[in-house]
């Protein structure tokens, strides 16, 4: 897997397709008519029912519709799952209300969430067209967070705490040529790795190419642009090491 790619116009051929083809590709992720019917049924009925009855309904319905979703998951109402065949949820996973999973990737497993992990409400997770997101076991992603794994992917370990409004993104725009608009110059994608037992405070930004080693703590509001050593406490914009936890 490449660490960096120019990804701006990879899917320009979609412009030539019909609206229904675009819809099936972008939302369902399959050209099978049966998959389209299942997807529409879930979106129309399954995702809108609130309360315990809705959770029980989805507990039975989603694994039948989408084989990658374990029967012992807890999916709240108003969840959106684009390209559900690329989503794999393990036992005990909790998706809170209004979680948005957008997984149009070319990889077979675009999103994998390990056992007993929780995704907070209003959180957006996307693999991009050529990436993936892997989240380990017993990990908590706080509300209103965004994780975007285009190109090189995002891998988050076990026992990780990520507070609300965090932003984890592999993509950075190229802006070297001042004669051209930035949006036509392409993008650079670099992998992000967050290892086990890391605590990330609220409103943290983590940019592409960063590895956060085991046991580290990222202070609230920090912007992480460089890799972090094990058992470090880092704060600031850009984030700097202020203390080592390990004696």
C-alpha positions as a LaTeX table, in Angstrom:
\begin{tabular}{lrrr}
\hline
Residue & $x$ (\AA) & $y$ (\AA) & $z$ (\AA) \\
\hline
Unk1 & 0.00 & 0.00 & 0.00 \\
Unk2 & 1.38 & 3.40 & $-0.96$ \\
Unk3 & 1.93 & 6.04 & 1.71 \\
Unk4 & 1.02 & 8.88 & $-0.61$ \\
Unk5 & $-1.15$ & 9.28 & $-3.70$ \\
Unk6 & $-2.58$ & 11.98 & $-5.87$ \\
Unk7 & $-6.31$ & 11.38 & $-5.48$ \\
Unk8 & $-8.04$ & 14.48 & $-6.83$ \\
Unk9 & $-9.58$ & 13.15 & $-10.05$ \\
Unk10 & $-9.45$ & 9.38 & $-9.65$ \\
Unk11 & $-13.19$ & 9.01 & $-10.09$ \\
Unk12 & $-13.82$ & 11.60 & $-12.78$ \\
Unk13 & $-15.41$ & 8.85 & $-14.91$ \\
Unk14 & $-18.39$ & 8.92 & $-12.53$ \\
Unk15 & $-19.45$ & 12.14 & $-14.22$ \\
Unk16 & $-20.31$ & 10.13 & $-17.34$ \\
Unk17 & $-22.63$ & 7.69 & $-15.53$ \\
Unk18 & $-26.36$ & 8.02 & $-15.03$ \\
Unk19 & $-27.77$ & 9.32 & $-11.76$ \\
Unk20 & $-29.03$ & 5.87 & $-10.75$ \\
Unk21 & $-25.59$ & 4.33 & $-11.44$ \\
Unk22 & $-23.96$ & 7.04 & $-9.34$ \\
Unk23 & $-26.44$ & 6.44 & $-6.54$ \\
Unk24 & $-25.92$ & 2.68 & $-6.51$ \\
Unk25 & $-22.13$ & 3.04 & $-6.60$ \\
Unk26 & $-21.93$ & 5.79 & $-3.98$ \\
Unk27 & $-24.58$ & 4.62 & $-1.50$ \\
Unk28 & $-25.09$ & 0.89 & $-1.95$ \\
Unk29 & $-21.63$ & $-0.07$ & $-3.19$ \\
Unk30 & $-23.08$ & $-2.88$ & $-5.30$ \\
Unk31 & $-24.74$ & $-3.19$ & $-8.70$ \\
Unk32 & $-26.89$ & $-6.09$ & $-7.50$ \\
Unk33 & $-30.58$ & $-5.15$ & $-7.60$ \\
Unk34 & $-31.30$ & $-7.23$ & $-4.49$ \\
Unk35 & $-28.69$ & $-5.27$ & $-2.54$ \\
Unk36 & $-30.35$ & $-2.04$ & $-3.66$ \\
Unk37 & $-33.76$ & $-3.23$ & $-2.39$ \\
Unk38 & $-32.27$ & $-4.25$ & 0.96 \\
Unk39 & $-30.49$ & $-0.94$ & 1.32 \\
Unk40 & $-33.61$ & 1.09 & 0.56 \\
Unk41 & $-35.67$ & $-0.99$ & 3.00 \\
Unk42 & $-33.19$ & $-0.39$ & 5.83 \\
Unk43 & $-32.93$ & 3.33 & 5.07 \\
Unk44 & $-36.69$ & 3.76 & 4.82 \\
Unk45 & $-37.75$ & 1.78 & 7.88 \\
Unk46 & $-34.93$ & 0.20 & 9.86 \\
Unk47 & $-32.86$ & 3.27 & 10.71 \\
Unk48 & $-35.72$ & 5.55 & 11.81 \\
Unk49 & $-37.29$ & 3.62 & 14.70 \\
Unk50 & $-36.18$ & 5.01 & 18.07 \\
Unk51 & $-35.92$ & 3.48 & 21.53 \\
Unk52 & $-35.49$ & $-0.12$ & 22.60 \\
Unk53 & $-37.87$ & $-1.44$ & 19.97 \\
Unk54 & $-35.79$ & 0.16 & 17.24 \\
Unk55 & $-32.55$ & $-1.26$ & 18.65 \\
Unk56 & $-34.08$ & $-4.74$ & 18.82 \\
Unk57 & $-35.38$ & $-4.38$ & 15.27 \\
Unk58 & $-31.94$ & $-3.38$ & 13.97 \\
Unk59 & $-30.25$ & $-6.10$ & 16.05 \\
Unk60 & $-32.24$ & $-8.64$ & 14.04 \\
Unk61 & $-32.43$ & $-6.84$ & 10.71 \\
Unk62 & $-28.94$ & $-5.46$ & 10.09 \\
Unk63 & $-26.95$ & $-8.74$ & 10.40 \\
Unk64 & $-29.43$ & $-10.40$ & 8.04 \\
Unk65 & $-29.07$ & $-7.60$ & 5.53 \\
Unk66 & $-25.36$ & $-6.94$ & 5.99 \\
Unk67 & $-23.21$ & $-10.04$ & 6.77 \\
Unk68 & $-20.31$ & $-8.02$ & 8.20 \\
Unk69 & $-22.39$ & $-6.75$ & 11.13 \\
Unk70 & $-22.39$ & $-9.00$ & 14.22 \\
Unk71 & $-25.79$ & $-9.78$ & 15.71 \\
Unk72 & $-24.64$ & $-8.63$ & 19.14 \\
Unk73 & $-24.12$ & $-4.99$ & 18.19 \\
Unk74 & $-26.13$ & $-2.02$ & 19.41 \\
Unk75 & $-27.14$ & 0.39 & 16.67 \\
Unk76 & $-29.10$ & 3.49 & 17.62 \\
Unk77 & $-31.53$ & 5.34 & 15.34 \\
Unk78 & $-30.76$ & 7.55 & 12.34 \\
Unk79 & $-27.55$ & 5.74 & 11.47 \\
Unk80 & $-26.32$ & 6.11 & 7.88 \\
Unk81 & $-24.18$ & 3.35 & 6.36 \\
Unk82 & $-22.99$ & 3.89 & 2.80 \\
Unk83 & $-21.64$ & 0.77 & 1.04 \\
Unk84 & $-22.58$ & $-1.55$ & 3.96 \\
Unk85 & $-20.85$ & $-4.63$ & 2.50 \\
Unk86 & $-17.52$ & $-2.94$ & 3.27 \\
Unk87 & $-18.45$ & $-2.47$ & 6.97 \\
Unk88 & $-17.51$ & $-5.03$ & 9.64 \\
Unk89 & $-18.77$ & $-4.50$ & 13.19 \\
Unk90 & $-17.68$ & $-6.94$ & 15.91 \\
Unk91 & $-19.57$ & $-8.15$ & 18.96 \\
Unk92 & $-20.49$ & $-5.46$ & 21.47 \\
Unk93 & $-19.92$ & $-2.49$ & 19.15 \\
Unk94 & $-22.17$ & 0.51 & 19.89 \\
Unk95 & $-23.11$ & 3.07 & 17.24 \\
Unk96 & $-24.73$ & 6.09 & 18.87 \\
Unk97 & $-27.40$ & 8.22 & 17.20 \\
Unk98 & $-26.65$ & 9.98 & 13.88 \\
Unk99 & $-23.37$ & 8.13 & 13.27 \\
Unk100 & $-22.42$ & 8.33 & 9.58 \\
Unk101 & $-20.28$ & 5.56 & 8.04 \\
Unk102 & $-19.23$ & 6.38 & 4.47 \\
Unk103 & $-17.21$ & 3.46 & 3.02 \\
Unk104 & $-17.02$ & 3.58 & $-0.81$ \\
Unk105 & $-13.48$ & 2.15 & $-0.87$ \\
Unk106 & $-12.11$ & $-0.37$ & $-3.35$ \\
Unk107 & $-10.86$ & $-2.51$ & $-0.44$ \\
Unk108 & $-13.04$ & $-5.44$ & 0.66 \\
Unk109 & $-12.88$ & $-4.35$ & 4.29 \\
Unk110 & $-13.13$ & $-0.58$ & 4.34 \\
Unk111 & $-14.19$ & $-0.23$ & 7.98 \\
Unk112 & $-13.47$ & $-2.71$ & 10.78 \\
Unk113 & $-14.49$ & $-1.94$ & 14.37 \\
Unk114 & $-13.30$ & $-4.31$ & 17.11 \\
Unk115 & $-15.19$ & $-5.79$ & 20.05 \\
Unk116 & $-16.85$ & $-3.51$ & 22.62 \\
Unk117 & $-15.88$ & $-0.26$ & 20.92 \\
Unk118 & $-18.21$ & 2.75 & 20.91 \\
Unk119 & $-18.75$ & 5.41 & 18.25 \\
Unk120 & $-20.31$ & 8.58 & 19.71 \\
Unk121 & $-23.25$ & 10.45 & 18.23 \\
Unk122 & $-22.80$ & 12.64 & 15.14 \\
Unk123 & $-19.45$ & 11.02 & 14.34 \\
Unk124 & $-18.43$ & 10.76 & 10.68 \\
Unk125 & $-16.10$ & 7.97 & 9.51 \\
Unk126 & $-15.02$ & 7.64 & 5.88 \\
Unk127 & $-12.59$ & 5.31 & 4.13 \\
Unk128 & $-12.45$ & 7.49 & 1.03 \\
Unk129 & $-12.31$ & 5.74 & $-2.35$ \\
Unk130 & $-8.88$ & 4.17 & $-1.84$ \\
Unk131 & $-8.45$ & 3.88 & 1.94 \\
Unk132 & $-9.67$ & 2.14 & 5.07 \\
Unk133 & $-10.31$ & 2.69 & 8.77 \\
Unk134 & $-9.50$ & 0.02 & 11.38 \\
Unk135 & $-10.54$ & 0.57 & 15.00 \\
Unk136 & $-9.46$ & $-1.89$ & 17.69 \\
Unk137 & $-11.20$ & $-3.34$ & 20.74 \\
Unk138 & $-12.51$ & $-1.40$ & 23.77 \\
Unk139 & $-11.95$ & 1.90 & 22.00 \\
Unk140 & $-14.19$ & 4.95 & 22.40 \\
Unk141 & $-14.62$ & 7.62 & 19.72 \\
Unk142 & $-16.25$ & 10.74 & 21.18 \\
Unk143 & $-19.21$ & 12.64 & 19.74 \\
Unk144 & $-18.90$ & 14.94 & 16.72 \\
Unk145 & $-15.56$ & 13.48 & 15.64 \\
Unk146 & $-14.35$ & 12.88 & 12.07 \\
Unk147 & $-12.03$ & 10.16 & 10.79 \\
Unk148 & $-11.01$ & 10.13 & 7.13 \\
Unk149 & $-8.73$ & 7.40 & 5.79 \\
Unk150 & $-8.39$ & 8.17 & 2.07 \\
Unk151 & $-5.34$ & 6.79 & 0.28 \\
Unk152 & $-3.23$ & 5.32 & 3.06 \\
Unk153 & $-5.66$ & 4.46 & 5.84 \\
Unk154 & $-6.19$ & 5.08 & 9.54 \\
Unk155 & $-5.41$ & 2.39 & 12.09 \\
Unk156 & $-6.48$ & 2.87 & 15.73 \\
Unk157 & $-5.47$ & 0.34 & 18.38 \\
Unk158 & $-7.11$ & $-1.18$ & 21.46 \\
Unk159 & $-8.17$ & 0.68 & 24.61 \\
Unk160 & $-7.95$ & 4.09 & 22.93 \\
Unk161 & $-9.92$ & 7.08 & 24.21 \\
Unk162 & $-10.66$ & 9.79 & 21.64 \\
Unk163 & $-12.64$ & 12.71 & 23.05 \\
Unk164 & $-15.33$ & 14.62 & 21.18 \\
Unk165 & $-14.80$ & 16.94 & 18.20 \\
Unk166 & $-11.51$ & 15.29 & 17.25 \\
Unk167 & $-10.41$ & 15.36 & 13.61 \\
Unk168 & $-8.20$ & 12.61 & 12.15 \\
Unk169 & $-7.45$ & 12.97 & 8.44 \\
Unk170 & $-4.87$ & 11.42 & 6.09 \\
Unk171 & $-5.33$ & 13.95 & 3.28 \\
Unk172 & $-3.54$ & 17.27 & 2.80 \\
Unk173 & $-3.97$ & 19.53 & $-0.22$ \\
Unk174 & $-1.01$ & 20.30 & $-2.47$ \\
Unk175 & $-0.51$ & 24.06 & $-2.92$ \\
Unk176 & 2.98 & 24.46 & $-4.45$ \\
Unk177 & 1.87 & 26.14 & $-7.70$ \\
Unk178 & 0.59 & 29.66 & $-6.99$ \\
Unk179 & $-0.61$ & 29.97 & $-10.59$ \\
Unk180 & $-3.23$ & 27.24 & $-10.17$ \\
Unk181 & $-6.25$ & 26.96 & $-7.83$ \\
Unk182 & $-5.42$ & 24.71 & $-4.88$ \\
Unk183 & $-8.29$ & 22.33 & $-5.56$ \\
Unk184 & $-6.84$ & 21.28 & $-8.95$ \\
Unk185 & $-3.34$ & 20.53 & $-7.61$ \\
Unk186 & $-4.29$ & 17.22 & $-6.05$ \\
Unk187 & $-3.89$ & 15.79 & $-2.57$ \\
Unk188 & $-1.24$ & 13.95 & $-0.60$ \\
Unk189 & $-2.34$ & 10.99 & 1.55 \\
Unk190 & $-0.26$ & 9.62 & 4.43 \\
Unk191 & $-1.18$ & 6.86 & 6.87 \\
Unk192 & $-2.15$ & 7.59 & 10.48 \\
Unk193 & $-1.46$ & 5.03 & 13.23 \\
Unk194 & $-2.70$ & 5.40 & 16.80 \\
Unk195 & $-1.41$ & 2.56 & 18.97 \\
Unk196 & $-2.87$ & 0.95 & 22.09 \\
Unk197 & $-3.79$ & 2.75 & 25.31 \\
Unk198 & $-3.70$ & 6.28 & 23.92 \\
Unk199 & $-5.83$ & 9.13 & 25.29 \\
Unk200 & $-6.66$ & 11.94 & 22.88 \\
Unk201 & $-8.29$ & 15.03 & 24.38 \\
Unk202 & $-11.19$ & 17.02 & 22.98 \\
Unk203 & $-10.88$ & 18.97 & 19.74 \\
Unk204 & $-7.53$ & 17.44 & 18.73 \\
Unk205 & $-6.40$ & 17.48 & 15.08 \\
Unk206 & $-4.19$ & 14.64 & 13.83 \\
Unk207 & $-2.70$ & 15.03 & 10.35 \\
Unk208 & $-1.39$ & 12.50 & 7.83 \\
Unk209 & 1.92 & 10.72 & 8.35 \\
Unk210 & 1.63 & 10.66 & 12.14 \\
Unk211 & 2.17 & 7.65 & 14.42 \\
Unk212 & 1.14 & 8.06 & 18.06 \\
Unk213 & 2.92 & 5.42 & 20.09 \\
Unk214 & 1.49 & 3.39 & 22.96 \\
Unk215 & 0.47 & 5.04 & 26.23 \\
Unk216 & 0.64 & 8.63 & 24.99 \\
Unk217 & $-1.69$ & 11.49 & 25.96 \\
Unk218 & $-2.61$ & 14.31 & 23.58 \\
Unk219 & $-3.81$ & 17.48 & 25.31 \\
Unk220 & $-7.12$ & 19.05 & 24.32 \\
Unk221 & $-6.99$ & 21.39 & 21.34 \\
Unk222 & $-3.60$ & 20.16 & 20.12 \\
Unk223 & $-2.63$ & 19.82 & 16.46 \\
Unk224 & $-0.43$ & 16.76 & 15.92 \\
Unk225 & 1.81 & 17.09 & 12.86 \\
Unk226 & 4.70 & 14.78 & 13.85 \\
Unk227 & 4.93 & 11.29 & 15.32 \\
Unk228 & 4.77 & 10.96 & 19.11 \\
Unk229 & 7.11 & 8.72 & 21.20 \\
Unk230 & 5.69 & 6.10 & 23.63 \\
Unk231 & 4.18 & 7.27 & 26.93 \\
Unk232 & 4.47 & 10.95 & 26.02 \\
Unk233 & 2.29 & 13.84 & 27.09 \\
Unk234 & 2.03 & 16.38 & 24.28 \\
Unk235 & 0.22 & 19.71 & 23.99 \\
Unk236 & 0.11 & 22.73 & 21.73 \\
Unk237 & $-0.12$ & 23.89 & 18.11 \\
Unk238 & 1.87 & 22.17 & 16.79 \\
Unk239 & 1.91 & 19.53 & 19.54 \\
Unk240 & 5.18 & 19.14 & 21.45 \\
Unk241 & 6.28 & 16.65 & 24.11 \\
Unk242 & 6.13 & 18.21 & 27.58 \\
Unk243 & 6.53 & 15.09 & 29.72 \\
Unk244 & 7.35 & 11.38 & 29.53 \\
Unk245 & 5.02 & 9.21 & 31.64 \\
Unk246 & 7.26 & 6.14 & 31.80 \\
Unk247 & 9.96 & 6.21 & 34.51 \\
\hline
\end{tabular}
